[in-house]
Amino acid sequence: MTPPLAPVKDVWVYLSASPLLWLTLTLLAYLFAFALYKRSRFNPLVNPVAISIALLVVVLWATRSDYATYFEGAQFVHFLLGPATVALAVPLAEQAGKLKRAWFALTAGLAVGVVVAVVSAVLIAWLLGASPVTLASLAPKSVTTPVAMGISEKIGGLPSLTAVSVVLTGIAGAALGRFVFDALRVRSWAARGFAIGLAAHGQGVARAFIVSEEAGAFAGLAMGLTALVTALVAPWLAPWLIALLV
């Protein structure tokens, strides 16, 4: 006698072999999460990225599907990250006048922010008893994932752990950034955007564009510059600091 769930399992095996399935599920998960985000009046705590990730994890776990199979179908979304990042130059060009006036403050903020991001991550993890490998993995957590994973591998960290820390950093920054800025009475959209882009990379940029196009433009600038400067600074700063602590 055929088990009652056998036909369903056969259909799932057939569908899971199609890359289109995982792309569709990814888009549906995000659309559902964004609908919740919109219904909450864009409350930063209702983070659509975190919600969609949680939904997809549940689906992968329930269907016993591995990440490689999922990514084979969802990689088109990954491909679009490149054009989307380049497109951030358009709103930034519209802020050229403010950018020229604030270049010194932005440069100083970038330098301090990159150093603080690396040093604070290593120091906090060290105080919590993390191993040297974990310290190296967490050091580049404030830059976009591909750059962070490359830096992590170069300084002896685990790229997979780095990727997780990057995602969690982005979610935390996008969710809590507004409350920090309000507590510190930071009113300038340019300053708020630059800070969130520096600390929370892509997810911070997405959040910044929702509240203000000016904030989004400066957040995109910060994300790009932070990745560049961190790639230059972290490979010598992080190992030196880890060796000093350990």
Secondary structure, DSSP 8 states (H G I E B T S, - for coil): ---TTHHHHHHHHHHHT-HHHHHHHHHHHHHHHHHHHHHTTS-TTS-HHHHHHHHHHHHHHHHT--HHHHHHHHHHHHHHHHHHHHHTHHHHHTTHHHHHHTHHHHHHHHHHHHHHHHHHHHHHHHHTT--HHHHHHHTTTTS-HHHHHHHHHHTT--HHHHHHHHHHHHHHHHHHHHHHHHHHT---HHHHHHHHHHHHHHHHHHHHHHH-HHHHHHHHHHHHHHHHHHHHHHHHHHHHHHHHH-
